[in-house]
Amino acid sequence: MSSVTTLPEVRIVDADKRRRAVLIVVGCTLIIAAAQYLIKLGANQLSAQQQHSIHGGTISAQAAIVGIFTNPSIFSGYCLYAVFTVLFVFALRDGELSVLYPLISLGYVWVAIIGVLAFHEPMNPLKLTGIAIIMAGVTVLGRGSTK
């Protein structure tokens, strides 16, 4: 008995569908950033609640797990991750994995900006350099996609 290896089917996808897939993933990066914002907001709320409790100090693992289901911000953040997952699957149907997946790194850029604007986290030259490298990498990978 011989074994036969088959290669995955190669589909030719038109440029409009590839462009739409890229736009969906860019939108997904904004969804990821919103999810991270909500999760951080909820974690801050859990931390404040924990400080008022008898134990004080850091959030226990048990409190964090309970918080996922009882804190609206955290729960909403994880729901946005589910939305991201569904949209990403749709984008993968018509886009190139080698282009779409690196685009997700734009989420790091949005999260850094949200950190500065919403949580007053410091932005320094090293973080700015990292953001520039991410943007350059996404640009290079995007230019390298098939036409």
N, C-alpha and C positions, 0 to 999 in steps of 0.2 A: 504494500500500500504506500503510495507516495503522498507527500504533503505539498500542497500548492499554496504559495503566498500571493495574496492579491494586494495591490496598492489601493489606497483610498481613491475614490472617484475625484477627478479634477473637474471643477466647474468653472466655466468662464463667466465672470460677473462683469456687467457693464460699469462704466466709470461713475454713473449717477448713483448706483447702488453702493459702490465702494465709498463714495463721498458721503452718502447718507449714513453709512456705518461709522465713519470717522466722526461725523457730527453727533451721532448717538453717544459714542464713547466720550467725546468732550463733554456732553451733557451729563454723562455718568460721573465724570470727575467732579462736577459741581454737586451732584447728589452725594458723593462720598464726602466732600468737604462739609456739606450741611449735616451729614450723619455724624461726622467727627465733632462738629460744633455742639450738636445736641448731646452726644455722649459725654463730652467734657463738661458741659453745663450741668448735666445730671450727676456726674461724678463730684463736681463741686458742691452740689446740693447734698449728696450723700455724706461728703466730708463734713459739711456744716452740721448735719443732723448727728453724725457720729461724735462730734466734739461736744454736743450738748447731752450726750448720753452718759451713763455711768462710766463706761470704759474709756472714752476719750481717745485721742491720738489718731492712728491711721484706720482706714477702712478695713474691716475683716473680709475674708473671702466670702463668708456666708452673707454678710451685708451687701457685698457687691452682687452676688447672685440674686438675692432677693430684690435688689434695686433694679436689676434688668427688667423684672416683671412688674414692679410697683412704682417706679419712677417714670413719669410720662416722657421726660426728655430722653432718658436712656432707651426706653422701649421704642420711641419714635425713631431714634438714631438707628437702632438695629432693624427696624422696618424699612428704613431707607436703604440699608444694605441689601435687603431682599429685592427692592425695586431695582437697584443697581444690577443685581445678578440677572434678573429677567431681561432687562434692557441689553445687557452685555451679550447674552445668548442670542438675542435678535441681531445684534451688530455682527457677531461672529459668522452668521450665515452668509453675509455678503462681503465681509472685509477680510483683510489679511491679518492673521494672528500676529505676525512679526511687526506689523504697524500698530494694530489696535492695542495690544497688551502694553507696550511701552507708553502709549498715550495715558494710561492710568496714572503714570507718575506725575501728571499734571495735578492730580489731587494733592500731592505734597506742596505744590506751589500755592494752591488755594488755601490749604490748611495753614500754611505759614502766614499768609496775609490775614486770615481770620484770627489767628493767634495774636497778631499785632493789634488789629483793629478792635476785636471783641474782648480779649483777655489782657490787653496791654503788655504782651510779652515783648521782650526786647528784640530788635532786628539789628544784627551787626554785619560787618563786611563778610564774615565767613558764611553766614546764612544767605546773604545776597549772592555770593559766589556759587553756592550750592544751587540756588534757584536758577541762576544763569546757565549752569552746567546742565540742569534738567531740561531747560528750554532748548538749549543747543542740541542735546541728544534727541529730543522729540523731533526737532526740525530736521536733523540729519536722517533719522529713520523714516520720516515722512517723505523726504525727497528720494529715498532709496526704494520706495514702493514701485511695483510694476505699473506700467502705464497702460 
